[in-house]
């Protein structure tokens, strides 16, 4: 775990966390903390992380009808589409739904987001489309149900929320697409979504970010990985006679690396702590159709 001089700096560093197979191979020869890793972690967050300004050929009604056809369109909080560079002529899409149409109507008066913090709730549905300049978009795959995979906080260097205890919860805020080229095997890529949690303390607070990975499985989109990636905490300490107060800032950030080695035909992946020694390797499990920590 690292102690950070600036909470803002930590949040900036947490913006991206991916290294390719080739970069990982080069880094392993260099000992792990290469310039490539620092560059990979310096990408700024995008303002419209879900692509709510829809690309040409997509409309809000069309995306909802394809991605969440059995759901009420009036419950949609956010509809987004972004090009998926790792897959030719492809776009990833998200539909975020409120619990009720009344709730959605009230919340849509603000900037579009996918906020599931209490007392709100939100469900996430995903799709992948193909589209060329001469043809309208066609649906390739979609999630068979709302995303319900829980992140695994049981084996990580990332602090958890105090309210978690030993129980993981679904994200409080779905933040943005992560479209780094997560190559699982030849011609098969995953796309990511960043999600977050937060909590308040007396005189401080904490924020936590996780990464979900999804892949196309036939005509369905399946979650294959959900792990915490970073945290930052500002904790108040002792008061001084002049009215000022000490504050301790702590945090950690992990980077995801696609390794050259494979299990059951899928690349192994590894989380490594930036500027730290912690790491954990995950391998493909055919029975579950997802990644699991290798102990």
C-alpha positions as CSV (number, residue, x, y, z in Angstrom):
1,X,0.0,0.0,0.0
2,X,1.3,3.5,-0.8
3,X,0.7,6.7,1.1
4,X,-0.1,9.5,-1.4
5,X,0.7,13.2,-1.1
6,X,-2.4,14.1,-3.1
7,X,-5.9,12.6,-3.2
8,X,-6.4,14.2,-6.6
9,X,-3.2,12.6,-7.8
10,X,-4.4,9.2,-6.8
11,X,-7.6,9.6,-8.7
12,X,-5.7,10.7,-11.8
13,X,-3.4,7.7,-11.6
14,X,-6.4,5.4,-11.3
15,X,-7.7,6.5,-14.7
16,X,-6.4,3.5,-16.7
17,X,-4.8,0.1,-16.0
18,X,-3.9,-2.1,-18.8
19,X,-0.9,-3.7,-20.4
20,X,-0.9,-5.8,-23.5
21,X,0.7,-9.3,-23.9
22,X,3.7,-7.8,-25.6
23,X,4.1,-5.0,-23.0
24,X,3.7,-7.5,-20.2
25,X,6.4,-9.7,-21.7
26,X,8.8,-6.8,-22.0
27,X,7.9,-5.7,-18.5
28,X,8.6,-9.1,-17.0
29,X,12.1,-8.9,-18.4
30,X,12.6,-5.5,-17.0
31,X,11.4,-6.4,-13.5
32,X,7.9,-5.2,-13.4
33,X,7.8,-1.4,-12.9
34,X,8.5,-0.1,-16.5
35,X,7.9,3.2,-18.2
36,X,5.3,1.4,-20.2
37,X,3.2,0.8,-17.1
38,X,3.4,4.4,-16.0
39,X,2.3,5.5,-19.5
40,X,-0.6,3.0,-19.4
41,X,-1.8,4.5,-16.2
42,X,-1.7,8.1,-17.2
43,X,-4.6,8.1,-19.7
44,X,-7.2,10.7,-18.5
45,X,-10.8,9.7,-17.9
46,X,-13.2,10.6,-20.6
47,X,-16.0,13.1,-19.9
48,X,-18.7,11.1,-21.7
49,X,-17.5,7.7,-20.6
50,X,-20.5,5.8,-21.9
51,X,-21.0,7.6,-25.2
52,X,-24.4,9.1,-24.4
53,X,-24.0,11.3,-27.5
54,X,-24.9,8.5,-29.7
55,X,-23.0,7.8,-32.9
56,X,-24.7,8.2,-36.3
57,X,-27.2,5.4,-37.0
58,X,-28.1,4.8,-33.4
59,X,-31.1,6.2,-31.5
60,X,-32.0,5.9,-27.9
61,X,-35.2,4.0,-28.7
62,X,-33.4,1.6,-31.1
63,X,-30.7,0.8,-28.6
64,X,-33.2,0.1,-25.8
65,X,-35.3,-2.1,-28.1
66,X,-32.3,-4.2,-29.0
67,X,-30.4,-4.4,-25.8
68,X,-33.2,-4.6,-23.2
69,X,-36.3,-5.5,-25.4
70,X,-38.5,-6.7,-22.5
71,X,-37.9,-3.6,-20.3
72,X,-39.9,-0.4,-20.2
73,X,-38.1,2.3,-22.3
74,X,-39.4,5.0,-20.0
75,X,-37.3,3.6,-17.2
76,X,-34.0,4.3,-19.0
77,X,-31.6,6.5,-17.1
78,X,-28.8,6.3,-19.5
79,X,-28.2,5.0,-23.0
80,X,-24.7,4.9,-24.4
81,X,-22.8,3.6,-27.4
82,X,-19.1,3.7,-28.2
83,X,-16.9,2.3,-31.0
84,X,-15.0,-0.8,-29.9
85,X,-11.6,-0.5,-31.5
86,X,-10.5,-4.0,-30.7
87,X,-13.3,-5.5,-32.8
88,X,-13.7,-4.4,-36.4
89,X,-16.9,-2.3,-37.2
90,X,-18.2,-3.0,-33.7
91,X,-19.8,-0.8,-31.0
92,X,-20.5,-1.5,-27.3
93,X,-23.8,-0.3,-25.9
94,X,-25.2,0.1,-22.4
95,X,-28.7,0.7,-21.1
96,X,-29.1,1.7,-17.5
97,X,-32.6,1.3,-16.1
98,X,-34.2,2.8,-12.9
99,X,-36.5,0.8,-10.7
100,X,-39.5,2.8,-11.9
101,X,-40.6,5.2,-14.6
102,X,-41.3,7.9,-12.0
103,X,-37.8,7.5,-10.6
104,X,-36.2,7.7,-14.1
105,X,-38.2,10.8,-15.0
106,X,-37.0,12.6,-11.9
107,X,-33.4,11.6,-12.3
108,X,-33.2,12.3,-16.0
109,X,-33.5,16.0,-15.2
110,X,-29.9,15.9,-14.2
111,X,-26.9,14.8,-16.3
112,X,-27.2,11.2,-17.5
113,X,-25.6,8.7,-15.1
114,X,-26.0,5.2,-13.8
115,X,-26.2,5.8,-10.1
116,X,-27.3,3.0,-7.9
117,X,-26.5,4.6,-4.5
118,X,-29.1,4.2,-1.8
119,X,-31.9,5.2,-2.0
120,X,-31.6,4.8,-5.8
121,X,-31.2,1.6,-7.7
122,X,-30.2,0.8,-11.3
123,X,-29.7,-2.2,-13.5
124,X,-27.3,-2.5,-16.4
125,X,-27.8,-4.2,-19.7
126,X,-25.2,-4.5,-22.4
127,X,-25.0,-5.1,-26.2
128,X,-22.6,-5.3,-29.0
129,X,-23.5,-4.1,-32.5
130,X,-21.8,-4.2,-35.9
131,X,-22.1,-1.3,-38.3
132,X,-20.4,-0.2,-41.5
133,X,-20.8,3.1,-43.3
134,X,-23.2,1.6,-45.8
135,X,-25.4,-0.4,-43.5
136,X,-27.5,0.2,-40.3
137,X,-26.3,-1.3,-37.0
138,X,-27.2,-4.9,-36.3
139,X,-27.1,-6.6,-32.9
140,X,-24.4,-9.2,-32.4
141,X,-25.0,-10.1,-28.8
142,X,-26.6,-8.8,-25.6
143,X,-26.7,-9.6,-22.0
144,X,-29.4,-12.2,-21.2
145,X,-30.2,-10.4,-17.9
146,X,-29.1,-7.4,-15.9
147,X,-25.5,-7.7,-14.8
148,X,-25.4,-9.3,-11.4
149,X,-21.8,-10.5,-10.9
150,X,-20.4,-9.5,-7.6
151,X,-16.8,-8.2,-7.3
152,X,-14.5,-10.3,-5.3
153,X,-13.1,-8.4,-2.3
154,X,-11.9,-11.5,-0.4
155,X,-8.4,-11.7,-1.9
156,X,-7.1,-8.2,-2.8
157,X,-4.8,-5.5,-1.7
158,X,-7.5,-2.9,-2.1
159,X,-9.2,-1.7,1.0
160,X,-13.0,-2.2,1.2
161,X,-15.7,0.0,2.4
162,X,-16.4,-0.1,6.1
163,X,-20.0,-1.0,5.4
164,X,-19.0,-4.0,3.3
165,X,-17.7,-6.1,6.1
166,X,-17.2,-9.5,4.6
167,X,-20.1,-9.1,2.1
168,X,-19.6,-7.7,-1.4
169,X,-22.2,-5.5,-3.0
170,X,-23.0,-4.4,-6.5
171,X,-21.5,-1.1,-7.6
172,X,-23.0,2.1,-6.5
173,X,-22.1,3.9,-9.7
174,X,-21.4,2.5,-13.1
175,X,-18.9,5.0,-14.5
176,X,-17.6,4.4,-18.0
177,X,-16.5,1.9,-20.6
178,X,-12.9,0.6,-20.5
179,X,-12.1,-0.3,-24.1
180,X,-8.4,-1.3,-23.7
181,X,-7.6,-4.2,-26.0
182,X,-8.1,-7.0,-23.5
183,X,-7.2,-10.0,-25.7
184,X,-8.4,-13.3,-24.3
185,X,-7.2,-15.4,-27.3
186,X,-6.8,-14.9,-31.0
187,X,-9.7,-12.9,-32.4
188,X,-11.5,-12.8,-29.0
189,X,-11.4,-9.7,-26.9
190,X,-13.2,-8.5,-23.7
191,X,-14.4,-5.0,-23.1
192,X,-14.6,-3.5,-19.7
193,X,-16.7,-1.2,-17.5
194,X,-15.4,0.8,-14.6
195,X,-17.6,1.0,-11.5
196,X,-17.3,2.6,-8.1
197,X,-18.3,2.9,-4.5
198,X,-17.8,5.7,-2.0
199,X,-18.3,6.4,1.7
200,X,-18.0,9.3,4.1
201,X,-16.1,9.7,7.4
202,X,-16.0,12.4,10.0
203,X,-13.7,14.9,8.3
204,X,-12.9,12.7,5.3
205,X,-14.1,10.0,2.9
206,X,-13.1,7.2,0.6
207,X,-13.6,6.1,-3.0
208,X,-13.2,2.7,-4.5
209,X,-13.1,1.5,-8.1
210,X,-13.6,-1.9,-9.7
211,X,-13.2,-3.3,-13.2
212,X,-15.7,-5.6,-14.9
213,X,-14.8,-7.5,-18.0
214,X,-17.3,-9.0,-20.5
215,X,-17.0,-11.2,-23.6
216,X,-19.3,-12.3,-26.4
217,X,-20.4,-15.9,-25.9
218,X,-22.5,-16.9,-28.9
219,X,-25.3,-14.4,-29.0
220,X,-24.9,-13.4,-25.3
221,X,-22.6,-11.1,-23.4
222,X,-21.2,-12.7,-20.2
223,X,-19.3,-11.2,-17.3
224,X,-16.0,-13.0,-16.9
225,X,-14.1,-10.9,-14.3
226,X,-15.0,-8.5,-11.5
227,X,-12.2,-7.2,-9.2
228,X,-11.4,-4.1,-7.2
229,X,-8.7,-1.9,-8.8
230,X,-8.1,1.1,-6.7
231,X,-9.0,3.0,-3.5
232,X,-8.3,6.3,-1.9
233,X,-9.0,7.4,1.6
234,X,-8.7,10.7,3.4
235,X,-9.0,10.1,7.2
236,X,-9.1,12.9,9.7
237,X,-6.7,12.8,12.7
238,X,-5.9,15.0,15.7
239,X,-6.9,18.6,16.0
240,X,-4.3,21.3,16.7
241,X,-4.6,24.4,18.9
242,X,-4.7,26.6,15.8
243,X,-7.9,24.9,14.6
244,X,-6.2,22.8,11.9
245,X,-6.5,19.1,11.8
246,X,-4.2,16.3,10.6
247,X,-5.4,14.2,7.7
248,X,-3.9,10.9,6.5
249,X,-4.2,10.0,2.8
250,X,-3.8,6.4,1.7
251,X,-4.5,4.5,-1.4
252,X,-3.4,1.9,-3.9
253,X,-4.0,1.3,-7.6
254,X,-3.6,-2.0,-9.6
255,X,-2.9,-2.5,-13.2
256,X,-4.3,-5.4,-15.3
257,X,-1.8,-7.3,-17.5
258,X,-2.6,-9.8,-20.1
259,X,0.1,-12.5,-19.8
260,X,1.6,-14.6,-22.6
261,X,0.7,-17.9,-20.8
262,X,-2.6,-19.5,-21.4
263,X,-5.0,-21.8,-19.7
264,X,-7.6,-23.8,-21.7
265,X,-6.8,-21.6,-24.7
266,X,-7.3,-18.2,-22.9
267,X,-4.6,-15.9,-21.8
268,X,-3.9,-15.7,-18.1
269,X,-4.3,-12.2,-16.7
270,X,-2.6,-10.6,-13.7
271,X,-3.3,-7.7,-11.3
272,X,-0.2,-5.8,-10.1
273,X,0.0,-3.0,-7.6
274,X,1.4,0.1,-9.1
275,X,4.6,0.9,-7.3
276,X,4.1,-2.1,-5.0
277,X,4.8,-5.8,-4.7
278,X,1.3,-7.2,-4.6
279,X,0.2,-9.3,-7.5
280,X,-2.4,-11.9,-8.3
281,X,-2.8,-14.1,-11.4
282,X,-6.2,-15.2,-12.7
283,X,-6.8,-18.2,-15.0
284,X,-9.7,-19.2,-17.2
285,X,-12.0,-21.8,-15.8
286,X,-14.0,-23.6,-18.5
287,X,-16.7,-24.8,-16.2
288,X,-17.6,-21.3,-15.0
289,X,-16.8,-19.5,-18.2
290,X,-14.9,-16.9,-16.3
291,X,-11.6,-16.0,-14.6
292,X,-10.6,-17.2,-11.1
293,X,-7.7,-16.4,-8.9
294,X,-4.8,-18.9,-9.1
295,X,-3.5,-19.8,-5.7
